Amino acid sequence: MSAEKRLAELGLTLPEVPRPAGLYRSAKQSGDLVFVSGHVPMNLDPGIPVIGHVGGELTLEQGQEAARLTALCMLASLRADLGDLDRIRSVVKLFGMVKCAPGFTRTPDVINGASALLAEVFGDEGRHARSAIGVAELPFGMAVEIEMIVEVEPS
């Protein structure tokens, strides 16, 4: 099934494409790979907290939701860059950073929020290699920041 159809089937809406916060591109293609810059969760629902330390001000579940929102933001950037998410052959790698309270060690569980969304949208091709680390601070106080590499069909 196409990724675009699967998004609709899941009732997911992509946010507006986030503007880069500096002198870089949100996504850049090199050969058949697209490197997606670090994205943070653009809050699609003001009721979902995305700022704070996971394991401190935020629960594990709130961190997972922040990671899921971040994946939607990355897909929005990819759609804008590629014109169509159906050009994506596979999600190759995620690098997730979680803003953690001292002693919080469940960073892989937090980034699972993004990984699960990508598997829902792309099926087995959404399963990827991944790193998940804990950090003291992230831009704008966000709970997570995630980078992604995808393989695409030639244009």
N, CA, C and O atoms as a GROMACS GRO file, in nm:
protein
  620
    1MET      N    1   0.085  -0.118   0.000
    1MET     CA    2   0.000   0.000   0.000
    1MET      C    3   0.089   0.124   0.000
    1MET      O    4   0.198   0.124   0.058
    2SER      N    5   0.041   0.228  -0.065
    2SER     CA    6   0.120   0.350  -0.072
    2SER      C    7   0.125   0.418   0.065
    2SER      O    8   0.030   0.410   0.143
    3ALA      N    9   0.237   0.485   0.091
    3ALA     CA   10   0.252   0.558   0.218
    3ALA      C   11   0.148   0.668   0.230
    3ALA      O   12   0.094   0.692   0.338
    4GLU      N   13   0.120   0.736   0.119
    4GLU     CA   14   0.021   0.845   0.121
    4GLU      C   15  -0.117   0.790   0.157
    4GLU      O   16  -0.189   0.850   0.237
    5LYS      N   17  -0.154   0.676   0.099
    5LYS     CA   18  -0.284   0.615   0.131
    5LYS      C   19  -0.288   0.566   0.274
    5LYS      O   20  -0.390   0.576   0.343
    6ARG      N   21  -0.175   0.512   0.320
    6ARG     CA   22  -0.170   0.461   0.456
    6ARG      C   23  -0.186   0.574   0.558
    6ARG      O   24  -0.254   0.556   0.659
    7LEU      N   25  -0.125   0.690   0.533
    7LEU     CA   26  -0.144   0.806   0.621
    7LEU      C   27  -0.291   0.840   0.633
    7LEU      O   28  -0.343   0.862   0.742
    8ALA      N   29  -0.358   0.845   0.517
    8ALA     CA   30  -0.502   0.877   0.516
    8ALA      C   31  -0.581   0.770   0.591
    8ALA      O   32  -0.670   0.802   0.669
    9GLU      N   33  -0.548   0.645   0.567
    9GLU     CA   34  -0.617   0.534   0.634
    9GLU      C   35  -0.602   0.541   0.786
    9GLU      O   36  -0.695   0.509   0.859
   10LEU      N   37  -0.486   0.584   0.831
   10LEU     CA   38  -0.459   0.597   0.974
   10LEU      C   39  -0.518   0.726   1.032
   10LEU      O   40  -0.516   0.746   1.154
   11GLY      N   41  -0.572   0.812   0.944
   11GLY     CA   42  -0.629   0.938   0.990
   11GLY      C   43  -0.524   1.038   1.035
   11GLY      O   44  -0.552   1.125   1.119
   12LEU      N   45  -0.403   1.028   0.979
   12LEU     CA   46  -0.294   1.116   1.018
   12LEU      C   47  -0.282   1.233   0.922
   12LEU      O   48  -0.289   1.216   0.800
   13THR      N   49  -0.264   1.350   0.978
   13THR     CA   50  -0.242   1.472   0.900
   13THR      C   51  -0.102   1.521   0.927
   13THR      O   52  -0.061   1.532   1.042
   14LEU      N   53  -0.029   1.551   0.822
   14LEU     CA   54   0.106   1.604   0.840
   14LEU      C   55   0.097   1.752   0.873
   14LEU      O   56   0.012   1.823   0.819
   15PRO      N   57   0.185   1.799   0.960
   15PRO     CA   58   0.185   1.941   0.993
   15PRO      C   59   0.242   2.024   0.879
   15PRO      O   60   0.292   1.970   0.780
   16GLU      N   61   0.233   2.156   0.893
   16GLU     CA   62   0.302   2.243   0.799
   16GLU      C   63   0.450   2.210   0.807
   16GLU      O   64   0.501   2.170   0.911
   17VAL      N   65   0.518   2.228   0.694
   17VAL     CA   66   0.660   2.197   0.691
   17VAL      C   67   0.733   2.294   0.784
   17VAL      O   68   0.724   2.416   0.768
   18PRO      N   69   0.805   2.238   0.881
   18PRO     CA   70   0.878   2.327   0.972
   18PRO      C   71   0.991   2.400   0.899
   18PRO      O   72   1.060   2.342   0.815
   19ARG      N   73   1.008   2.525   0.933
   19ARG     CA   74   1.119   2.603   0.875
   19ARG      C   75   1.246   2.571   0.952
   19ARG      O   76   1.244   2.557   1.074
   20PRO      N   77   1.358   2.559   0.880
   20PRO     CA   78   1.484   2.537   0.951
   20PRO      C   79   1.512   2.653   1.047
   20PRO      O   80   1.480   2.768   1.018
   21ALA      N   81   1.570   2.621   1.161
   21ALA     CA   82   1.600   2.721   1.262
   21ALA      C   83   1.738   2.782   1.242
   21ALA      O   84   1.785   2.859   1.327
   22GLY      N   85   1.803   2.750   1.132
   22GLY     CA   86   1.937   2.801   1.105
   22GLY      C   87   1.968   2.790   0.956
   22GLY      O   88   1.878   2.779   0.873
   23LEU      N   89   2.096   2.794   0.925
   23LEU     CA   90   2.140   2.791   0.785
   23LEU      C   91   2.164   2.647   0.739
   23LEU      O   92   2.278   2.605   0.721
   24TYR      N   93   2.058   2.575   0.721
   24TYR     CA   94   2.064   2.436   0.675
   24TYR      C   95   1.932   2.403   0.606
   24TYR      O   96   1.836   2.480   0.613
   25ARG      N   97   1.929   2.289   0.540
   25ARG     CA   98   1.807   2.240   0.476
   25ARG      C   99   1.742   2.135   0.565
   25ARG      O  100   1.810   2.064   0.638
   26SER      N  101   1.611   2.126   0.557
   26SER     CA  102   1.539   2.025   0.635
   26SER      C  103   1.569   1.885   0.585
   26SER      O  104   1.569   1.790   0.663
   27ALA      N  105   1.594   1.873   0.455
   27ALA     CA  106   1.627   1.743   0.396
   27ALA      C  107   1.716   1.768   0.275
   27ALA      O  108   1.701   1.868   0.205
   28LYS      N  109   1.810   1.677   0.253
   28LYS     CA  110   1.901   1.689   0.139
   28LYS      C  111   1.927   1.550   0.081
   28LYS      O  112   1.965   1.457   0.152
   29GLN      N  113   1.905   1.541  -0.050
   29GLN     CA  114   1.927   1.414  -0.119
   29GLN      C  115   2.068   1.404  -0.172
   29GLN      O  116   2.123   1.502  -0.223
   30SER      N  117   2.128   1.286  -0.158
   30SER     CA  118   2.257   1.253  -0.216
   30SER      C  119   2.245   1.112  -0.272
   30SER      O  120   2.236   1.015  -0.197
   31GLY      N  121   2.243   1.102  -0.404
   31GLY     CA  122   2.221   0.972  -0.467
   31GLY      C  123   2.081   0.924  -0.436
   31GLY      O  124   1.984   0.997  -0.456
   32ASP      N  125   2.069   0.800  -0.387
   32ASP     CA  126   1.937   0.747  -0.356
   32ASP      C  127   1.904   0.758  -0.207
   32ASP      O  128   1.810   0.695  -0.158
   33LEU      N  129   1.983   0.839  -0.135
   33LEU     CA  130   1.956   0.860   0.008
   33LEU      C  131   1.914   1.005   0.032
   33LEU      O  132   1.965   1.097  -0.032
   34VAL      N  133   1.820   1.022   0.124
   34VAL     CA  134   1.782   1.156   0.169
   34VAL      C  135   1.812   1.163   0.318
   34VAL      O  136   1.768   1.079   0.397
   35PHE      N  137   1.889   1.266   0.354
   35PHE     CA  138   1.928   1.290   0.492
   35PHE      C  139   1.836   1.397   0.548
   35PHE      O  140   1.833   1.510   0.497
   36VAL      N  141   1.761   1.362   0.651
   36VAL     CA  142   1.665   1.454   0.712
   36VAL      C  143   1.731   1.513   0.836
   36VAL      O  144   1.773   1.441   0.926
   37SER      N  145   1.740   1.645   0.839
   37SER     CA  146   1.799   1.716   0.953
   37SER      C  147   1.722   1.686   1.080
   37SER      O  148   1.609   1.636   1.076
   38GLY      N  149   1.783   1.717   1.192
   38GLY     CA  150   1.716   1.700   1.320
   38GLY      C  151   1.587   1.780   1.325
   38GLY      O  152   1.586   1.900   1.297
   39HIS      N  153   1.479   1.712   1.359
   39HIS     CA  154   1.348   1.773   1.373
   39HIS      C  155   1.303   1.760   1.519
   39HIS      O  156   1.339   1.665   1.589
   40VAL      N  157   1.223   1.856   1.561
   40VAL     CA  158   1.162   1.853   1.693
   40VAL      C  159   1.011   1.845   1.674
   40VAL      O  160   0.962   1.870   1.564
   41PRO      N  161   0.937   1.810   1.778
   41PRO     CA  162   0.792   1.793   1.763
   41PRO      C  163   0.719   1.927   1.753
   41PRO      O  164   0.709   2.002   1.851
   42MET      N  165   0.669   1.955   1.636
   42MET     CA  166   0.583   2.072   1.621
   42MET      C  167   0.450   2.033   1.683
   42MET      O  168   0.392   1.931   1.645
   43ASN      N  169   0.403   2.108   1.774
   43ASN     CA  170   0.285   2.070   1.850
   43ASN      C  171   0.158   2.088   1.768
   43ASN      O  172   0.110   2.200   1.752
   44LEU      N  173   0.104   1.978   1.718
   44LEU     CA  174  -0.020   1.981   1.641
   44LEU      C  175  -0.141   1.995   1.733
   44LEU      O  176  -0.248   2.038   1.689
   45ASP      N  177  -0.124   1.960   1.858
   45ASP     CA  178  -0.232   1.965   1.956
   45ASP      C  179  -0.177   2.032   2.081
   45ASP      O  180  -0.093   1.975   2.150
   46PRO      N  181  -0.225   2.154   2.112
   46PRO     CA  182  -0.171   2.224   2.228
   46PRO      C  183  -0.186   2.146   2.359
   46PRO      O  184  -0.120   2.179   2.457
   47GLY      N  185  -0.270   2.044   2.361
   47GLY     CA  186  -0.287   1.964   2.481
   47GLY      C  187  -0.178   1.860   2.501
   47GLY      O  188  -0.173   1.796   2.606
   48ILE      N  189  -0.090   1.844   2.402
   48ILE     CA  190   0.017   1.745   2.412
   48ILE      C  191   0.147   1.817   2.448
   48ILE      O  192   0.199   1.894   2.367
   49PRO      N  193   0.200   1.794   2.568
   49PRO     CA  194   0.324   1.861   2.606
   49PRO      C  195   0.444   1.803   2.531
   49PRO      O  196   0.458   1.682   2.519
   50VAL      N  197   0.530   1.892   2.482
   50VAL     CA  198   0.649   1.849   2.408
   50VAL      C  199   0.775   1.915   2.462
   50VAL      O  200   0.884   1.890   2.412
   51ILE      N  201   0.760   1.999   2.563
   51ILE     CA  202   0.874   2.069   2.623
   51ILE      C  203   0.895   2.016   2.764
   51ILE      O  204   0.801   2.006   2.843
   52GLY      N  205   1.020   1.982   2.794
   52GLY     CA  206   1.053   1.935   2.927
   52GLY      C  207   1.144   1.814   2.923
   52GLY      O  208   1.180   1.766   2.816
   53HIS      N  209   1.182   1.767   3.039
   53HIS     CA  210   1.268   1.650   3.052
   53HIS      C  211   1.182   1.526   3.068
   53HIS      O  212   1.095   1.520   3.155
   54VAL      N  213   1.206   1.426   2.983
   54VAL     CA  214   1.135   1.299   2.998
   54VAL      C  215   1.189   1.232   3.124
   54VAL      O  216   1.310   1.227   3.146
   55GLY      N  217   1.098   1.182   3.205
   55GLY     CA  218   1.136   1.127   3.334
   55GLY      C  219   1.140   1.233   3.442
   55GLY      O  220   1.171   1.204   3.558
   56GLY      N  221   1.108   1.355   3.405
   56GLY     CA  222   1.099   1.467   3.499
   56GLY      C  223   0.962   1.530   3.482
   56GLY      O  224   0.863   1.479   3.534
   57GLU      N  225   0.957   1.642   3.408
   57GLU     CA  226   0.829   1.709   3.384
   57GLU      C  227   0.737   1.626   3.293
   57GLU      O  228   0.615   1.640   3.298
   58LEU      N  229   0.797   1.541   3.211
   58LEU     CA  230   0.719   1.460   3.116
   58LEU      C  231   0.730   1.311   3.149
   58LEU      O  232   0.835   1.264   3.192
   59THR      N  233   0.621   1.240   3.128
   59THR     CA  234   0.621   1.094   3.147
   59THR      C  235   0.681   1.026   3.024
   59THR      O  236   0.701   1.088   2.920
   60LEU      N  237   0.709   0.899   3.038
   60LEU     CA  238   0.755   0.819   2.925
   60LEU      C  239   0.655   0.828   2.810
   60LEU      O  240   0.695   0.846   2.695
   61GLU      N  241   0.527   0.816   2.841
   61GLU     CA  242   0.423   0.819   2.736
   61GLU      C  243   0.418   0.954   2.666
   61GLU      O  244   0.396   0.959   2.545
   62GLN      N  245   0.438   1.062   2.739
   62GLN     CA  246   0.442   1.194   2.676
   62GLN      C  247   0.566   1.208   2.587
   62GLN      O  248   0.560   1.271   2.481
   63GLY      N  249   0.677   1.149   2.629
   63GLY     CA  250   0.797   1.148   2.545
   63GLY      C  251   0.773   1.070   2.417
   63GLY      O  252   0.817   1.112   2.310
   64GLN      N  253   0.705   0.956   2.427
   64GLN     CA  254   0.674   0.876   2.308
   64GLN      C  255   0.586   0.955   2.212
   64GLN      O  256   0.606   0.951   2.090
   65GLU      N  257   0.488   1.027   2.265
   65GLU     CA  258   0.401   1.108   2.180
   65GLU      C  259   0.480   1.220   2.113
   65GLU      O  260   0.456   1.253   1.997
   66ALA      N  261   0.575   1.280   2.185
   66ALA     CA  262   0.661   1.383   2.126
   66ALA      C  263   0.743   1.323   2.011
   66ALA      O  264   0.761   1.388   1.908
   67ALA      N  265   0.793   1.201   2.028
   67ALA     CA  266   0.869   1.135   1.922
   67ALA      C  267   0.780   1.105   1.802
   67ALA      O  268   0.823   1.119   1.688
   68ARG      N  269   0.655   1.065   1.827
   68ARG     CA  270   0.560   1.039   1.719
   68ARG      C  271   0.531   1.167   1.640
   68ARG      O  272   0.528   1.166   1.517
   69LEU      N  273   0.511   1.278   1.711
   69LEU     CA  274   0.488   1.407   1.644
   69LEU      C  275   0.611   1.447   1.562
   69LEU      O  276   0.597   1.502   1.453
   70THR      N  277   0.729   1.418   1.614
   70THR     CA  278   0.852   1.449   1.541
   70THR      C  279   0.859   1.370   1.411
   70THR      O  280   0.900   1.424   1.308
   71ALA      N  281   0.819   1.244   1.414
   71ALA     CA  282   0.817   1.163   1.291
   71ALA      C  283   0.722   1.224   1.189
   71ALA      O  284   0.752   1.225   1.070
   72LEU      N  285   0.607   1.274   1.233
   72LEU     CA  286   0.514   1.339   1.140
   72LEU      C  287   0.578   1.464   1.079
   72LEU      O  288   0.560   1.491   0.960
   73CYS      N  289   0.652   1.539   1.158
   73CYS     CA  290   0.721   1.658   1.106
   73CYS      C  291   0.827   1.619   1.002
   73CYS      O  292   0.841   1.687   0.900
   74MET      N  293   0.900   1.511   1.028
   74MET     CA  294   1.000   1.465   0.931
   74MET      C  295   0.933   1.421   0.802
   74MET      O  296   0.984   1.449   0.693
   75LEU      N  297   0.819   1.353   0.812
   75LEU     CA  298   0.746   1.312   0.691
   75LEU      C  299   0.697   1.434   0.614
   75LEU      O  300   0.695   1.432   0.491
   76ALA      N  301   0.656   1.538   0.683
   76ALA     CA  302   0.614   1.661   0.615
   76ALA      C  303   0.730   1.721   0.536
   76ALA      O  304   0.712   1.763   0.422
   77SER      N  305   0.848   1.724   0.597
   77SER     CA  306   0.966   1.776   0.526
   77SER      C  307   1.002   1.689   0.406
   77SER      O  308   1.037   1.740   0.300
   78LEU      N  309   0.991   1.558   0.424
   78LEU     CA  310   1.021   1.467   0.312
   78LEU      C  311   0.921   1.485   0.199
   78LEU      O  312   0.960   1.486   0.082
   79ARG      N  313   0.793   1.498   0.231
   79ARG     CA  314   0.693   1.518   0.126
   79ARG      C  315   0.722   1.648   0.050
   79ARG      O  316   0.713   1.651  -0.073
   80ALA      N  317   0.758   1.754   0.122
   80ALA     CA  318   0.790   1.882   0.057
   80ALA      C  319   0.913   1.868  -0.032
   80ALA      O  320   0.917   1.926  -0.140
   81ASP      N  321   1.012   1.793   0.013
   81ASP     CA  322   1.137   1.779  -0.063
   81ASP      C  323   1.121   1.685  -0.182
   81ASP      O  324   1.174   1.711  -0.290
   82LEU      N  325   1.048   1.576  -0.162
   82LEU     CA  326   1.036   1.472  -0.267
   82LEU      C  327   0.913   1.490  -0.355
   82LEU      O  328   0.909   1.439  -0.467
   83GLY      N  329   0.814   1.562  -0.306
   83GLY     CA  330   0.689   1.577  -0.380
   83GLY      C  331   0.587   1.469  -0.348
   83GLY      O  332   0.468   1.487  -0.372
   84ASP      N  333   0.634   1.356  -0.294
   84ASP     CA  334   0.546   1.241  -0.272
   84ASP      C  335   0.617   1.142  -0.181
   84ASP      O  336   0.731   1.102  -0.209
   85LEU      N  337   0.551   1.101  -0.074
   85LEU     CA  338   0.612   1.003   0.017
   85LEU      C  339   0.624   0.865  -0.046
   85LEU      O  340   0.698   0.781   0.004
   86ASP      N  341   0.552   0.840  -0.154
   86ASP     CA  342   0.558   0.710  -0.219
   86ASP      C  343   0.691   0.687  -0.291
   86ASP      O  344   0.717   0.577  -0.339
   87ARG      N  345   0.775   0.789  -0.300
   87ARG     CA  346   0.910   0.771  -0.356
   87ARG      C  347   1.003   0.704  -0.255
   87ARG      O  348   1.111   0.657  -0.292
   88ILE      N  349   0.962   0.698  -0.129
   88ILE     CA  350   1.048   0.638  -0.026
   88ILE      C  351   1.044   0.487  -0.038
   88ILE      O  352   0.937   0.425  -0.029
   89ARG      N  353   1.161   0.426  -0.058
   89ARG     CA  354   1.174   0.281  -0.064
   89ARG      C  355   1.181   0.222   0.076
   89ARG      O  356   1.116   0.123   0.106
   90SER      N  357   1.262   0.287   0.161
   90SER     CA  358   1.276   0.235   0.296
   90SER      C  359   1.334   0.342   0.388
   90SER      O  360   1.406   0.432   0.346
   91VAL      N  361   1.300   0.327   0.515
   91VAL     CA  362   1.360   0.410   0.619
   91VAL      C  363   1.486   0.335   0.661
   91VAL      O  364   1.479   0.221   0.706
   92VAL      N  365   1.601   0.399   0.647
   92VAL     CA  366   1.728   0.333   0.672
   92VAL      C  367   1.772   0.347   0.818
   92VAL      O  368   1.810   0.249   0.881
   93LYS      N  369   1.767   0.470   0.872
   93LYS     CA  370   1.824   0.493   1.005
   93LYS      C  371   1.758   0.611   1.073
   93LYS      O  372   1.726   0.711   1.009
   94LEU      N  373   1.738   0.599   1.204
   94LEU     CA  374   1.697   0.710   1.290
   94LEU      C  375   1.807   0.734   1.392
   94LEU      O  376   1.870   0.640   1.440
   95PHE      N  377   1.827   0.860   1.425
   95PHE     CA  378   1.912   0.897   1.537
   95PHE      C  379   1.828   0.985   1.627
   95PHE      O  380   1.796   1.099   1.592
   96GLY      N  381   1.791   0.932   1.743
   96GLY     CA  382   1.702   1.004   1.833
   96GLY      C  383   1.773   1.052   1.958
   96GLY      O  384   1.849   0.979   2.020
   97MET      N  385   1.745   1.177   1.993
   97MET     CA  386   1.799   1.237   2.115
   97MET      C  387   1.681   1.271   2.205
   97MET      O  388   1.584   1.332   2.162
   98VAL      N  389   1.692   1.232   2.331
   98VAL     CA  390   1.586   1.254   2.428
   98VAL      C  391   1.641   1.343   2.540
   98VAL      O  392   1.745   1.313   2.598
   99LYS      N  393   1.570   1.452   2.567
   99LYS     CA  394   1.607   1.539   2.679
   99LYS      C  395   1.557   1.471   2.806
   99LYS      O  396   1.437   1.463   2.832
  100CYS      N  397   1.653   1.421   2.886
  100CYS     CA  398   1.621   1.334   3.000
  100CYS      C  399   1.645   1.401   3.133
  100CYS      O  400   1.735   1.483   3.149
  101ALA      N  401   1.561   1.364   3.229
  101ALA     CA  402   1.588   1.396   3.369
  101ALA      C  403   1.703   1.307   3.415
  101ALA      O  404   1.721   1.198   3.360
  102PRO      N  405   1.781   1.351   3.513
  102PRO     CA  406   1.890   1.266   3.564
  102PRO      C  407   1.838   1.128   3.604
  102PRO      O  408   1.736   1.116   3.673
  103GLY      N  409   1.909   1.026   3.561
  103GLY     CA  410   1.874   0.889   3.596
  103GLY      C  411   1.775   0.823   3.500
  103GLY      O  412   1.752   0.702   3.511
  104PHE      N  413   1.716   0.898   3.406
  104PHE     CA  414   1.623   0.836   3.310
  104PHE      C  415   1.703   0.761   3.205
  104PHE      O  416   1.790   0.819   3.140
  105THR      N  417   1.675   0.632   3.188
  105THR     CA  418   1.754   0.548   3.096
  105THR      C  419   1.670   0.482   2.987
  105THR      O  420   1.720   0.396   2.915
  106ARG      N  421   1.545   0.519   2.974
  106ARG     CA  422   1.457   0.450   2.880
  106ARG      C  423   1.446   0.524   2.746
  106ARG      O  424   1.338   0.532   2.687
  107THR      N  425   1.558   0.580   2.701
  107THR     CA  426   1.557   0.654   2.575
  107THR      C  427   1.509   0.570   2.456
  107THR      O  428   1.436   0.622   2.372
  108PRO      N  429   1.546   0.440   2.446
  108PRO     CA  430   1.493   0.362   2.334
  108PRO      C  431   1.341   0.354   2.335
  108PRO      O  432   1.278   0.357   2.229
  109ASP      N  433   1.281   0.345   2.454
  109ASP     CA  434   1.135   0.340   2.463
  109ASP      C  435   1.071   0.469   2.414
  109ASP      O  436   0.963   0.466   2.355
  110VAL      N  437   1.136   0.582   2.440
  110VAL     CA  438   1.084   0.711   2.394
  110VAL      C  439   1.085   0.715   2.242
  110VAL      O  440   0.984   0.747   2.180
  111ILE      N  441   1.198   0.683   2.181
  111ILE     CA  442   1.212   0.692   2.035
  111ILE      C  443   1.126   0.588   1.965
  111ILE      O  444   1.099   0.600   1.846
  112ASN      N  445   1.082   0.485   2.038
  112ASN     CA  446   0.986   0.390   1.981
  112ASN      C  447   0.860   0.460   1.931
  112ASN      O  448   0.792   0.410   1.841
  113GLY      N  449   0.826   0.576   1.987
  113GLY     CA  450   0.711   0.651   1.938
  113GLY      C  451   0.725   0.686   1.791
  113GLY      O  452   0.628   0.678   1.716
  114ALA      N  453   0.844   0.726   1.750
  114ALA     CA  454   0.870   0.757   1.609
  114ALA      C  455   0.881   0.628   1.527
  114ALA      O  456   0.826   0.618   1.418
  115SER      N  457   0.953   0.529   1.580
  115SER     CA  458   0.973   0.404   1.508
  115SER      C  459   0.840   0.335   1.479
  115SER      O  460   0.820   0.282   1.369
  116ALA      N  461   0.751   0.334   1.576
  116ALA     CA  462   0.621   0.269   1.557
  116ALA      C  463   0.540   0.340   1.448
  116ALA      O  464   0.476   0.274   1.366
  117LEU      N  465   0.544   0.473   1.445
  117LEU     CA  466   0.471   0.546   1.342
  117LEU      C  467   0.524   0.511   1.203
  117LEU      O  468   0.447   0.488   1.110
  118LEU      N  469   0.657   0.508   1.189
  118LEU     CA  470   0.716   0.479   1.059
  118LEU      C  471   0.682   0.337   1.014
  118LEU      O  472   0.661   0.313   0.895
  119ALA      N  473   0.678   0.242   1.107
  119ALA     CA  474   0.638   0.106   1.072
  119ALA      C  475   0.490   0.101   1.033
  119ALA      O  476   0.453   0.026   0.943
  120GLU      N  477   0.406   0.181   1.099
  120GLU     CA  478   0.264   0.186   1.062
  120GLU      C  479   0.246   0.239   0.921
  120GLU      O  480   0.162   0.189   0.846
  121VAL      N  481   0.323   0.339   0.884
  121VAL     CA  482   0.308   0.404   0.752
  121VAL      C  483   0.373   0.323   0.641
  121VAL      O  484   0.315   0.308   0.534
  122PHE      N  485   0.494   0.271   0.665
  122PHE     CA  486   0.571   0.207   0.558
  122PHE      C  487   0.577   0.055   0.570
  122PHE      O  488   0.640  -0.010   0.486
  123GLY      N  489   0.515  -0.003   0.670
  123GLY     CA  490   0.522  -0.148   0.688
  123GLY      C  491   0.664  -0.190   0.720
  123GLY      O  492   0.736  -0.119   0.789
  124ASP      N  493   0.705  -0.306   0.670
  124ASP     CA  494   0.837  -0.359   0.700
  124ASP      C  495   0.948  -0.266   0.651
  124ASP      O  496   1.056  -0.264   0.708
  125GLU      N  497   0.922  -0.189   0.546
  125GLU     CA  498   1.022  -0.094   0.495
  125GLU      C  499   1.040   0.025   0.588
  125GLU      O  500   1.132   0.104   0.570
  126GLY      N  501   0.952   0.039   0.686
  126GLY     CA  502   0.965   0.145   0.786
  126GLY      C  503   1.052   0.103   0.904
  126GLY      O  504   1.088   0.186   0.987
  127ARG      N  505   1.086  -0.027   0.912
  127ARG     CA  506   1.174  -0.074   1.020
  127ARG      C  507   1.317  -0.036   0.983
  127ARG      O  508   1.357  -0.051   0.868
  128HIS      N  509   1.394   0.012   1.078
  128HIS     CA  510   1.520   0.079   1.049
  128HIS      C  511   1.626   0.048   1.154
  128HIS      O  512   1.596  -0.006   1.261
  129ALA      N  513   1.749   0.084   1.122
  129ALA     CA  514   1.855   0.086   1.223
  129ALA      C  515   1.832   0.212   1.305
  129ALA      O  516   1.770   0.308   1.258
  130ARG      N  517   1.883   0.214   1.431
  130ARG     CA  518   1.851   0.328   1.515
  130ARG      C  519   1.949   0.344   1.630
  130ARG      O  520   2.005   0.247   1.681
  131SER      N  521   1.968   0.469   1.669
  131SER     CA  522   2.037   0.503   1.793
  131SER      C  523   1.944   0.592   1.873
  131SER      O  524   1.868   0.671   1.816
  132ALA      N  525   1.950   0.579   2.005
  132ALA     CA  526   1.869   0.664   2.094
  132ALA      C  527   1.955   0.700   2.214
  132ALA      O  528   1.997   0.613   2.290
  133ILE      N  529   1.979   0.830   2.230
  133ILE     CA  530   2.064   0.874   2.339
  133ILE      C  531   1.992   0.976   2.425
  133ILE      O  532   1.898   1.041   2.380
  134GLY      N  533   2.036   0.990   2.547
  134GLY     CA  534   1.984   1.091   2.638
  134GLY      C  535   2.077   1.210   2.643
  134GLY      O  536   2.199   1.196   2.643
  135VAL      N  537   2.017   1.330   2.647
  135VAL     CA  538   2.095   1.454   2.654
  135VAL      C  539   2.035   1.544   2.762
  135VAL      O  540   1.922   1.525   2.806
  136ALA      N  541   2.114   1.643   2.804
  136ALA     CA  542   2.069   1.735   2.908
  136ALA      C  543   1.974   1.842   2.854
  136ALA      O  544   1.878   1.879   2.922
  137GLU      N  545   1.998   1.890   2.734
  137GLU     CA  546   1.916   1.996   2.675
  137GLU      C  547   1.904   1.976   2.526
  137GLU      O  548   1.991   1.915   2.463
  138LEU      N  549   1.795   2.029   2.468
  138LEU     CA  550   1.772   2.029   2.324
  138LEU      C  551   1.720   2.166   2.283
  138LEU      O  552   1.675   2.243   2.368
  139PRO      N  553   1.727   2.198   2.153
  139PRO     CA  554   1.681   2.329   2.108
  139PRO      C  555   1.538   2.359   2.153
  139PRO      O  556   1.450   2.273   2.150
  140PHE      N  557   1.516   2.482   2.194
  140PHE     CA  558   1.384   2.535   2.232
  140PHE      C  559   1.321   2.459   2.349
  140PHE      O  560   1.200   2.469   2.371
  141GLY      N  561   1.401   2.383   2.423
  141GLY     CA  562   1.349   2.310   2.537
  141GLY      C  563   1.272   2.184   2.502
  141GLY      O  564   1.212   2.122   2.589
  142MET      N  565   1.274   2.145   2.374
  142MET     CA  566   1.197   2.029   2.327
  142MET      C  567   1.243   1.900   2.394
  142MET      O  568   1.358   1.887   2.434
  143ALA      N  569   1.151   1.806   2.406
  143ALA     CA  570   1.178   1.678   2.471
  143ALA      C  571   1.257   1.582   2.383
  143ALA      O  572   1.331   1.498   2.434
  144VAL      N  573   1.241   1.593   2.251
  144VAL     CA  574   1.312   1.503   2.160
  144VAL      C  575   1.357   1.579   2.036
  144VAL      O  576   1.298   1.680   1.998
  145GLU      N  577   1.463   1.527   1.974
  145GLU     CA  578   1.506   1.570   1.841
  145GLU      C  579   1.549   1.444   1.768
  145GLU      O  580   1.620   1.361   1.824
  146ILE      N  581   1.505   1.430   1.643
  146ILE     CA  582   1.533   1.307   1.568
  146ILE      C  583   1.582   1.343   1.428
  146ILE      O  584   1.530   1.433   1.363
  147GLU      N  585   1.684   1.269   1.383
  147GLU     CA  586   1.734   1.275   1.244
  147GLU      C  587   1.694   1.144   1.177
  147GLU      O  588   1.672   1.042   1.243
  148MET      N  589   1.686   1.147   1.042
  148MET     CA  590   1.646   1.026   0.970
  148MET      C  591   1.718   1.019   0.835
  148MET      O  592   1.747   1.122   0.774
  149ILE      N  593   1.747   0.898   0.791
  149ILE     CA  594   1.797   0.873   0.656
  149ILE      C  595   1.699   0.778   0.589
  149ILE      O  596   1.663   0.675   0.646
  150VAL      N  597   1.656   0.813   0.468
  150VAL     CA  598   1.568   0.727   0.391
  150VAL      C  599   1.629   0.698   0.254
  150VAL      O  600   1.705   0.779   0.200
  151GLU      N  601   1.595   0.584   0.199
  151GLU     CA  602   1.631   0.548   0.061
  151GLU      C  603   1.511   0.577  -0.027
  151GLU      O  604   1.398   0.546   0.009
  152VAL      N  605   1.536   0.639  -0.144
  152VAL     CA  606   1.427   0.677  -0.233
  152VAL      C  607   1.443   0.618  -0.371
  152VAL      O  608   1.552   0.578  -0.412
  153GLU      N  609   1.331   0.612  -0.443
  153GLU     CA  610   1.332   0.575  -0.584
  153GLU      C  611   1.401   0.688  -0.661
  153GLU      O  612   1.388   0.804  -0.623
  154PRO      N  613   1.474   0.656  -0.766
  154PRO     CA  614   1.535   0.764  -0.845
  154PRO      C  615   1.426   0.855  -0.903
  154PRO      O  616   1.316   0.811  -0.936
  155SER      N  617   1.460   0.984  -0.915
  155SER     CA  618   1.360   1.078  -0.969
  155SER      C  619   1.362   1.078  -1.120
  155SER      O  620   1.284   1.150  -1.183
   0.00000   0.00000   0.00000
